[in-house]
């Protein structure tokens, strides 16, 4: 099966660089991207289920994969939320789709953000995973801004095999993630 451009970049350039940078003896020790999880939740989904259907359709176009509807785990009366009620959607990307999504995010979507200066370095979780928050789905070229009924944000989590934030940052930076300074 042929590799994508980003997969090829990882195997040809990233592995030798990280091997040299961190002194790994084996290629299997080099951190790699395991999966990308794209998640959104909408408070309006409790009143109107069509909002959630539109968000799921948009997320499906963005990721190229059908999203899973997420449901509330607990009832919270202040938010008028009952357990089991649909409140969001999520997509887990792996392998080829993951690399294609990363390519579109880094090279197409992020440069379209007005006054973009890079993503924050402080969003690592301590074990090499990185979470990025986007405020609008319309930065992706697959979405037609004229047909959008509700603008929603999303969280994108990059799950890596890195053991430290330094290794995870080096991996994502080499893959093209535009970090601030």
ZAKOL-136508 format. One record per residue: x, y, z of N, C-alpha, C, O in turn; chain. Coordinates in nm, 3 decimals. Layout:
ATOM     neast    nnorth       nup    caeast   canorth      caup     ceast    cnorth       cup     oeast    onorth       oup   unit
ATOM         X         Y         Z         X         Y         Z         X         Y         Z         X         Y         Z      A
...
This chain:
ATOM     neast    nnorth       nup    caeast   canorth      caup     ceast    cnorth       cup     oeast    onorth       oup   unit
ATOM     0.085    -0.117     0.000     0.000     0.000     0.000     0.090     0.125     0.000     0.178     0.137     0.086      A
ATOM     0.070     0.216    -0.093     0.156     0.334    -0.098     0.132     0.427     0.021     0.021     0.438     0.073      A
ATOM     0.239     0.491     0.061     0.232     0.583     0.175     0.194     0.723     0.129     0.215     0.760     0.013      A
ATOM     0.135     0.800     0.223     0.104     0.938     0.194     0.232     1.021     0.203     0.335     0.971     0.246      A
ATOM     0.224     1.146     0.162     0.340     1.235     0.162     0.394     1.253     0.305     0.515     1.252     0.327      A
ATOM     0.304     1.271     0.401     0.347     1.291     0.539     0.403     1.163     0.600     0.497     1.169     0.679      A
ATOM     0.348     1.048     0.564     0.402     0.920     0.611     0.544     0.901     0.559     0.633     0.858     0.632      A
ATOM     0.562     0.932     0.433     0.694     0.920     0.370     0.794     1.012     0.439     0.908     0.974     0.463      A
ATOM     0.749     1.134     0.471     0.835     1.230     0.541     0.875     1.176     0.678     0.990     1.192     0.719      A
ATOM     0.781     1.112     0.747     0.812     1.056     0.879     0.920     0.949     0.868     1.018     0.951     0.942      A
ATOM     0.902     0.854     0.774     0.996     0.743     0.764     1.132     0.783     0.706     1.234     0.729     0.748      A
ATOM     1.134     0.876     0.611     1.260     0.912     0.545     1.339     1.021     0.619     1.462     1.017     0.620      A
ATOM     1.270     1.118     0.681     1.339     1.231     0.742     1.327     1.235     0.893     1.426     1.260     0.963      A
ATOM     1.209     1.212     0.944     1.182     1.230     1.086     1.252     1.125     1.172     1.314     1.159     1.273      A
ATOM     1.243     0.998     1.135     1.305     0.891     1.214     1.456     0.912     1.227     1.507     0.906     1.339      A
ATOM     1.530     0.936     1.115     1.675     0.959     1.133     1.707     1.082     1.219     1.800     1.080     1.299      A
ATOM     1.628     1.188     1.202     1.652     1.311     1.279     1.630     1.286     1.429     1.715     1.321     1.511      A
ATOM     1.516     1.225     1.464     1.486     1.201     1.606     1.580     1.097     1.666     1.613     1.104     1.785      A
ATOM     1.622     1.001     1.586     1.717     0.900     1.633     1.849     0.967     1.673     1.909     0.934     1.776      A
ATOM     1.892     1.059     1.592     2.016     1.133     1.619     1.998     1.231     1.734     2.085     1.244     1.820      A
ATOM     1.884     1.301     1.736     1.856     1.405     1.836     1.849     1.348     1.978     1.905     1.406     2.071      A
ATOM     1.780     1.235     1.996     1.759     1.179     2.129     1.844     1.056     2.158     1.835     0.999     2.267      A
ATOM     1.927     1.015     2.062     2.019     0.904     2.084     1.951     0.767     2.092     1.996     0.681     2.168      A
ATOM     1.846     0.747     2.015     1.781     0.616     2.014     1.869     0.518     1.939     1.931     0.553     1.839      A
ATOM     1.874     0.393     1.988     1.954     0.291     1.921     1.873     0.216     1.816     1.929     0.161     1.721      A
ATOM     1.742     0.212     1.833     1.655     0.133     1.748     1.546     0.223     1.689     1.502     0.317     1.756      A
ATOM     1.503     0.197     1.567     1.398     0.278     1.504     1.265     0.265     1.576     1.183     0.356     1.571      A
ATOM     1.242     0.153     1.643     1.116     0.133     1.714     1.106     0.217     1.841     0.998     0.234     1.896      A
ATOM     1.219     0.271     1.888     1.218     0.359     2.005     1.173     0.500     1.968     1.130     0.576     2.054      A
ATOM     1.183     0.534     1.841     1.149     0.670     1.795     1.000     0.693     1.814     0.919     0.610     1.773      A
ATOM     0.961     0.807     1.876     0.818     0.835     1.892     0.747     0.847     1.758     0.806     0.892     1.659      A
ATOM     0.622     0.806     1.756     0.542     0.817     1.635     0.401     0.862     1.673     0.362     0.856     1.790      A
ATOM     0.329     0.905     1.575     0.191     0.948     1.593     0.103     0.824     1.591     0.102     0.750     1.493      A
ATOM     0.027     0.799     1.700    -0.060     0.682     1.706    -0.198     0.712     1.647    -0.250     0.635     1.567      A
ATOM    -0.256     0.825     1.688    -0.388     0.860     1.638    -0.415     1.008     1.662    -0.349     1.074     1.742      A
ATOM    -0.514     1.058     1.589    -0.561     1.195     1.608    -0.711     1.184     1.639    -0.786     1.121     1.565      A
ATOM    -0.752     1.247     1.750    -0.892     1.245     1.790    -0.949     1.386     1.773    -0.898     1.481     1.833      A
ATOM    -1.052     1.399     1.693    -1.119     1.527     1.671    -1.253     1.519     1.744    -1.332     1.428     1.719      A
ATOM    -1.277     1.615     1.835    -1.393     1.608     1.923    -1.462     1.743     1.930    -1.397     1.847     1.929      A
ATOM    -1.594     1.742     1.936    -1.670     1.865     1.957    -1.792     1.834     2.041    -1.845     1.723     2.038      A
ATOM    -1.836     1.934     2.117    -1.961     1.920     2.191    -2.036     2.053     2.180    -1.976     2.160     2.180      A
ATOM    -2.167     2.042     2.169    -2.251     2.160     2.146    -2.360     2.166     2.251    -2.435     2.071     2.269      A
ATOM    -2.369     2.278     2.321    -2.473     2.291     2.422    -2.611     2.302     2.358    -2.712     2.268     2.420      A
ATOM    -2.616     2.352     2.234    -2.744     2.365     2.164    -2.803     2.230     2.125    -2.922     2.220     2.095      A
ATOM    -2.721     2.125     2.126    -2.767     1.992     2.087    -2.870     1.936     2.185    -2.946     1.846     2.149      A
ATOM    -2.874     1.989     2.309    -2.973     1.940     2.405    -3.114     1.982     2.364    -3.210     1.909     2.389      A
ATOM    -3.129     2.100     2.302    -3.260     2.148     2.260    -3.295     2.107     2.117    -3.409     2.072     2.088      A
ATOM    -3.194     2.110     2.026    -3.221     2.087     1.885    -3.124     1.982     1.830    -3.004     2.007     1.823      A
ATOM    -3.176     1.867     1.793    -3.089     1.759     1.744    -3.035     1.787     1.604    -2.935     1.727     1.565      A
ATOM    -3.099     1.876     1.528    -3.052     1.908     1.393    -2.917     1.979     1.396    -2.839     1.968     1.301      A
ATOM    -2.890     2.053     1.503    -2.760     2.120     1.518    -2.649     2.015     1.525    -2.544     2.031     1.463      A
ATOM    -2.674     1.909     1.600    -2.576     1.801     1.613    -2.559     1.726     1.481    -2.447     1.687     1.446      A
ATOM    -2.667     1.706     1.407    -2.658     1.640     1.276    -2.574     1.722     1.179    -2.493     1.667     1.104      A
ATOM    -2.592     1.855     1.181    -2.513     1.943     1.093    -2.366     1.942     1.134    -2.278     1.939     1.048      A
ATOM    -2.340     1.943     1.265    -2.201     1.938     1.314    -2.135     1.806     1.276    -2.018     1.804     1.238      A
ATOM    -2.210     1.696     1.286    -2.156     1.565     1.250    -2.127     1.558     1.099    -2.027     1.500     1.057      A
ATOM    -2.214     1.618     1.019    -2.192     1.619     0.874    -2.067     1.701     0.840    -1.986     1.659     0.756      A
ATOM    -2.051     1.817     0.905    -1.931     1.900     0.882    -1.804     1.827     0.925    -1.704     1.828     0.854      A
ATOM    -1.810     1.762     1.042    -1.692     1.690     1.090    -1.659     1.573     0.999    -1.542     1.541     0.978      A
ATOM    -1.760     1.509     0.944    -1.738     1.401     0.848    -1.668     1.450     0.722    -1.581     1.382     0.668      A
ATOM    -1.707     1.570     0.675    -1.640     1.627     0.557    -1.496     1.665     0.589    -1.407     1.646     0.506      A
ATOM    -1.472     1.719     0.707    -1.338     1.763     0.746    -1.243     1.645     0.759    -1.130     1.650     0.709      A
ATOM    -1.289     1.538     0.825    -1.199     1.426     0.855    -1.202     1.314     0.752    -1.107     1.236     0.743      A
ATOM    -1.310     1.305     0.673    -1.320     1.197     0.576    -1.366     1.068     0.639    -1.350     0.961     0.580      A
ATOM    -1.423     1.076     0.759    -1.468     0.958     0.830    -1.595     0.994     0.908    -1.606     1.105     0.960      A
ATOM    -1.689     0.901     0.916    -1.815     0.930     0.983    -1.794     0.941     1.135    -1.733     0.852     1.194      A
ATOM    -1.843     1.048     1.198    -1.822     1.065     1.341    -1.917     0.979     1.426    -2.023     0.936     1.381      A
ATOM    -1.875     0.956     1.549    -1.954     0.884     1.647    -2.021     0.989     1.736    -1.955     1.083     1.781      A
ATOM    -2.149     0.974     1.761    -2.222     1.067     1.847    -2.186     1.036     1.993    -2.194     0.921     2.035      A
ATOM    -2.146     1.138     2.069    -2.114     1.118     2.210    -2.234     1.159     2.294    -2.308     1.252     2.258      A
ATOM    -2.253     1.090     2.405    -2.368     1.113     2.492    -2.321     1.154     2.630    -2.210     1.122     2.672      A
ATOM    -2.408     1.227     2.701    -2.376     1.273     2.836    -2.365     1.154     2.931    -2.446     1.062     2.925      A
ATOM    -2.264     1.155     3.017    -2.245     1.047     3.112    -2.327     1.068     3.239    -2.372     0.973     3.302      A
ATOM    -2.345     1.195     3.277    -2.417     1.228     3.399    -2.527     1.328     3.372    -2.522     1.402     3.273      A
ATOM    -2.625     1.331     3.459    -2.729     1.433     3.452    -2.684     1.555     3.532    -2.639     1.542     3.646      A
ATOM    -2.696     1.673     3.471    -2.661     1.799     3.538    -2.780     1.893     3.521    -2.807     1.941     3.411      A
ATOM    -2.851     1.918     3.631    -2.975     1.994     3.622    -2.952     2.140     3.585    -3.036     2.200     3.517      A
ATOM    -2.841     2.200     3.627    -2.814     2.340     3.594    -2.797     2.361     3.443    -2.827     2.469     3.392      A
ATOM    -2.749     2.258     3.373    -2.730     2.268     3.229    -2.845     2.207     3.151    -2.839     2.197     3.028      A
ATOM    -2.951     2.164     3.221    -3.065     2.096     3.159    -3.019     1.976     3.077    -3.059     1.958     2.962      A
ATOM    -2.935     1.896     3.138    -2.871     1.783     3.072    -2.908     1.653     3.143    -2.898     1.644     3.265      A
ATOM    -2.951     1.554     3.066    -2.983     1.423     3.122    -2.881     1.321     3.073    -2.825     1.334     2.964      A
ATOM    -2.857     1.220     3.155    -2.763     1.114     3.118    -2.813     1.042     2.993    -2.932     1.011     2.982      A
ATOM    -2.724     1.017     2.900    -2.760     0.948     2.776    -2.804     1.039     2.663    -2.829     0.993     2.552      A
ATOM    -2.814     1.167     2.691    -2.859     1.263     2.589    -2.742     1.295     2.494    -2.630     1.318     2.542      A
ATOM    -2.763     1.296     2.362    -2.653     1.328     2.268    -2.609     1.474     2.282    -2.692     1.565     2.278      A
ATOM    -2.476     1.495     2.299    -2.426     1.631     2.318    -2.309     1.665     2.227    -2.267     1.781     2.224      A
ATOM    -2.256     1.571     2.152    -2.141     1.603     2.068    -2.108     1.489     1.973    -2.184     1.392     1.961      A
ATOM    -1.993     1.502     1.907    -1.946     1.395     1.819    -1.794     1.392     1.817    -1.728     1.490     1.850      A
ATOM    -1.742     1.276     1.779    -1.597     1.255     1.784    -1.555     1.162     1.671    -1.631     1.074     1.629      A
ATOM    -1.432     1.184     1.623    -1.374     1.098     1.519    -1.233     1.061     1.563    -1.156     1.147     1.607      A
ATOM    -1.199     0.934     1.553    -1.063     0.887     1.581    -0.999     0.848     1.449    -1.047     0.757     1.381      A
ATOM    -0.891     0.917     1.413    -0.823     0.892     1.286    -0.695     0.814     1.310    -0.619     0.844     1.403      A
ATOM    -0.670     0.716     1.229    -0.547     0.637     1.237    -0.491     0.618     1.096    -0.560     0.636     0.996      A
ATOM    -0.364     0.581     1.091    -0.292     0.548     0.968    -0.304     0.654     0.859    -0.273     0.771     0.882      A
ATOM    -0.347     0.613     0.741    -0.347     0.700     0.622    -0.435     0.823     0.641    -0.394     0.934     0.606      A
ATOM    -0.555     0.807     0.694    -0.645     0.921     0.715    -0.587     1.019     0.816    -0.606     1.140     0.804      A
ATOM    -0.516     0.967     0.915    -0.454     1.051     1.015    -0.348     1.142     0.950    -0.345     1.262     0.977      A
ATOM    -0.263     1.085     0.867    -0.158     1.164     0.802    -0.217     1.264     0.702    -0.168     1.376     0.689      A
ATOM    -0.323     1.223     0.630    -0.387     1.315     0.536    -0.452     1.432     0.610    -0.444     1.546     0.564      A
ATOM    -0.516     1.404     0.724    -0.578     1.510     0.803    -0.471     1.604     0.858    -0.488     1.726     0.855      A
ATOM    -0.361     1.550     0.909    -0.250     1.633     0.961    -0.194     1.722     0.851    -0.166     1.840     0.876      A
ATOM    -0.179     1.669     0.731    -0.130     1.746     0.618    -0.224     1.863     0.587    -0.179     1.976     0.569      A
ATOM    -0.356     1.836     0.581    -0.452     1.942     0.551    -0.459     2.045     0.664    -0.475     2.164     0.639      A
ATOM    -0.448     1.999     0.789    -0.453     2.090     0.904    -0.335     2.186     0.903    -0.352     2.307     0.919      A
ATOM    -0.216     2.132     0.885    -0.093     2.213     0.894    -0.070     2.299     0.770    -0.028     2.415     0.781      A
ATOM    -0.098     2.245     0.652    -0.064     2.317     0.528    -0.178     2.397     0.467    -0.153     2.488     0.389      A
ATOM    -0.305     2.366     0.501    -0.417     2.436     0.441    -0.498     2.515     0.543    -0.521     2.635     0.526      A
ATOM    -0.542     2.448     0.650    -0.635     2.512     0.744    -0.568     2.618     0.832    -0.619     2.729     0.842      A
ATOM    -0.457     2.586     0.894    -0.393     2.682     0.985    -0.346     2.810     0.916    -0.361     2.918     0.974      A
ATOM    -0.290     2.803     0.796    -0.254     2.929     0.729    -0.374     3.016     0.694    -0.357     3.136     0.669      A
ATOM    -0.496     2.960     0.691    -0.615     3.038     0.660    -0.665     3.119     0.780    -0.750     3.207     0.764      A
ATOM    -0.613     3.090     0.900    -0.655     3.163     1.020    -0.594     3.302     1.015    -0.474     3.319     0.994      A
ATOM    -0.679     3.401     1.035    -0.633     3.541     1.031    -0.543     3.569     1.152    -0.572     3.525     1.263      A
ATOM    -0.435     3.642     1.131    -0.337     3.679     1.235    -0.284     3.557     1.309    -0.268     3.561     1.431      A
ATOM    -0.257     3.449     1.238    -0.208     3.326     1.299    -0.058     3.339     1.328     0.021     3.367     1.239      A
ATOM    -0.020     3.318     1.455     0.120     3.329     1.495     0.178     3.196     1.542     0.293     3.192     1.586      A
ATOM     0.101     3.091     1.534     0.148     2.960     1.579     0.060     2.907     1.690    -0.021     2.981     1.747      A
ATOM     0.077     2.779     1.722    -0.001     2.716     1.828     0.079     2.716     1.958     0.202     2.720     1.956      A
ATOM     0.008     2.712     2.070     0.070     2.722     2.201     0.148     2.595     2.235     0.103     2.484     2.206      A
ATOM     0.265     2.612     2.295     0.351     2.500     2.331     0.306     2.436     2.462     0.344     2.323     2.492      A
ATOM     0.226     2.507     2.541     0.190     2.462     2.676     0.078     2.360     2.679     0.036     2.320     2.788      A
ATOM     0.028     2.316     2.566    -0.086     2.225     2.563    -0.048     2.079     2.561    -0.129     1.995     2.521      A
ATOM     0.073     2.044     2.603     0.113     1.904     2.616     0.066     1.851     2.750     0.052     1.928     2.846      A
ATOM     0.040     1.721     2.759    -0.018     1.664     2.881     0.083     1.604     2.977     0.043     1.552     3.081      A
ATOM     0.211     1.609     2.947     0.312     1.552     3.036     0.368     1.420     2.985     0.475     1.377     3.029      A
ATOM     0.298     1.356     2.892     0.348     1.230     2.837     0.352     1.232     2.684     0.335     1.129     2.620      A
ATOM     0.374     1.351     2.626     0.397     1.362     2.483     0.274     1.380     2.396     0.288     1.390     2.274      A
ATOM     0.155     1.385     2.454     0.033     1.406     2.374     0.000     1.554     2.372     0.022     1.625     2.470      A
ATOM    -0.055     1.600     2.260    -0.081     1.743     2.241    -0.227     1.766     2.205    -0.282     1.693     2.122      A
ATOM    -0.289     1.866     2.267    -0.427     1.901     2.235    -0.434     2.043     2.184    -0.377     2.134     2.244      A
ATOM    -0.504     2.060     2.075    -0.516     2.189     2.007    -0.664     2.223     1.998    -0.745     2.139     1.960      A
ATOM    -0.699     2.345     2.032    -0.837     2.388     2.022    -0.857     2.483     1.906    -0.781     2.578     1.889      A
ATOM    -0.958     2.458     1.825    -0.994     2.547     1.715    -1.130     2.608     1.745    -1.218     2.541     1.800      A
ATOM    -1.150     2.735     1.710    -1.275     2.802     1.742    -1.379     2.791     1.631    -1.498     2.808     1.657      A
ATOM    -1.337     2.765     1.508    -1.431     2.758     1.396    -1.396     2.641     1.306    -1.279     2.609     1.285      A
ATOM    -1.499     2.577     1.252    -1.475     2.469     1.157    -1.458     2.521     1.015    -1.417     2.447     0.926      A
ATOM    -1.489     2.650     0.992    -1.486     2.702     0.856    -1.344     2.732     0.805    -1.327     2.774     0.691      A
ATOM    -1.241     2.710     0.890    -1.104     2.728     0.840    -1.063     2.615     0.747    -0.966     2.628     0.672      A
ATOM    -1.138     2.503     0.751    -1.108     2.392     0.661    -1.171     2.419     0.525    -1.284     2.467     0.516      A
ATOM    -1.097     2.388     0.420    -1.142     2.420     0.284    -1.259     2.333     0.239    -1.327     2.368     0.143      A
ATOM    -1.284     2.221     0.307    -1.395     2.133     0.268    -1.531     2.193     0.303    -1.633     2.154     0.246      A
ATOM    -1.532     2.286     0.397    -1.657     2.344     0.445    -1.690     2.469     0.364    -1.607     2.558     0.348      A
ATOM    -1.813     2.474     0.312    -1.861     2.591     0.240    -1.920     2.689     0.344    -2.021     2.657     0.406      A
ATOM    -1.859     2.808     0.363    -1.906     2.900     0.467    -2.050     2.948     0.446    -2.117     2.986     0.542      A
ATOM    -2.100     2.946     0.322    -2.235     2.991     0.295    -2.340     2.892     0.346    -2.453     2.931     0.376      A
ATOM    -2.304     2.764     0.355    -2.400     2.662     0.395    -2.393     2.628     0.544    -2.467     2.541     0.591      A
ATOM    -2.305     2.694     0.619    -2.289     2.666     0.761    -2.404     2.729     0.839    -2.428     2.849     0.829      A
ATOM    -2.474     2.646     0.916    -2.584     2.698     0.998    -2.536     2.738     1.137    -2.585     2.836     1.194      A
ATOM    -2.441     2.663     1.193    -2.388     2.690     1.326    -2.237     2.674     1.324    -2.185     2.570     1.285      A
ATOM    -2.167     2.778     1.366    -2.021     2.772     1.376    -1.986     2.707     1.509    -2.034     2.750     1.614      A
ATOM    -1.904     2.603     1.505    -1.864     2.535     1.628    -1.714     2.515     1.631    -1.648     2.512     1.527      A
ATOM    -1.661     2.502     1.751    -1.519     2.477     1.769    -1.494     2.329     1.789    -1.588     2.250     1.799      A
ATOM    -1.369     2.293     1.794    -1.334     2.152     1.813    -1.199     2.140     1.881    -1.114     2.228     1.870      A
ATOM    -1.181     2.028     1.949    -1.052     1.994     2.009    -0.989     1.885     1.925    -1.055     1.788     1.887      A
ATOM    -0.861     1.901     1.896    -0.788     1.802     1.819    -0.673     1.753     1.906    -0.586     1.830     1.945      A
ATOM    -0.674     1.624     1.937    -0.572     1.564     2.024    -0.482     1.475     1.941    -0.528     1.386     1.869      A
ATOM    -0.352     1.500     1.951    -0.251     1.420     1.883    -0.192     1.323     1.985    -0.122     1.365     2.077      A
ATOM    -0.221     1.195     1.970    -0.172     1.093     2.063    -0.045     1.033     2.003    -0.046     0.980     1.892      A
ATOM     0.064     1.041     2.079     0.194     0.992     2.031     0.245     0.881     2.123     0.190     0.858     2.231      A
ATOM     0.351     0.814     2.079     0.416     0.713     2.163     0.530     0.775     2.242     0.603     0.703     2.310      A
ATOM     0.547     0.906     2.235     0.655     0.975     2.307     0.632     0.962     2.457     0.519     0.957     2.504      A
ATOM     0.742     0.958     2.533     0.730     0.945     2.677     0.741     1.079     2.748     0.698     1.092     2.863      A
ATOM     0.797     1.180     2.682     0.808     1.312     2.742     0.753     1.417     2.646     0.737     1.393     2.526      A
ATOM     0.723     1.534     2.702     0.672     1.643     2.619     0.778     1.691     2.519     0.745     1.732     2.408      A
ATOM     0.904     1.684     2.559     1.013     1.728     2.471     1.019     1.641     2.344     1.035     1.691     2.233      A
ATOM     1.005     1.511     2.362     1.004     1.419     2.248     0.881     1.442     2.161     0.890     1.444     2.038      A
ATOM     0.765     1.458     2.225     0.640     1.482     2.151     0.646     1.611     2.072     0.601     1.618     1.958      A
ATOM     0.703     1.715     2.134     0.714     1.844     2.065     0.808     1.833     1.945     0.779     1.886     1.838      A
ATOM     0.920     1.763     1.962     1.015     1.746     1.851     0.949     1.670     1.736     0.969     1.705     1.620      A
ATOM     0.871     1.568     1.767     0.801     1.490     1.664     0.702     1.578     1.588     0.704     1.583     1.465      A
ATOM     0.616     1.648     1.662     0.514     1.730     1.596     0.575     1.847     1.521     0.527     1.885     1.414      A
ATOM     0.681     1.905     1.576     0.747     2.017     1.508     0.807     1.970     1.376     0.798     2.040     1.275      A
ATOM     0.867     1.853     1.376     0.926     1.799     1.254     0.818     1.761     1.153     0.842     1.764     1.032      A
ATOM     0.700     1.726     1.201     0.588     1.693     1.112     0.521     1.818     1.057     0.431     1.808     0.973      A
ATOM     0.562     1.936     1.103     0.512     2.061     1.044     0.423     2.143     1.134     0.371     2.245     1.089      A
ATOM     0.404     2.104     1.259     0.318     2.179     1.350     0.383     2.314     1.380     0.496     2.319     1.429      A
ATOM     0.313     2.425     1.351     0.373     2.559     1.369     0.361     2.609     1.514     0.265     2.679     1.548      A
ATOM     0.458     2.573     1.598     0.458     2.619     1.738     0.507     2.763     1.747     0.586     2.808     1.664      A
ATOM     0.457     2.836     1.849     0.506     2.970     1.875     0.647     2.961     1.930     0.673     2.881     2.020      A
ATOM     0.736     3.040     1.878     0.877     3.050     1.924     0.929     2.920     1.980     1.045     2.913     2.023      A
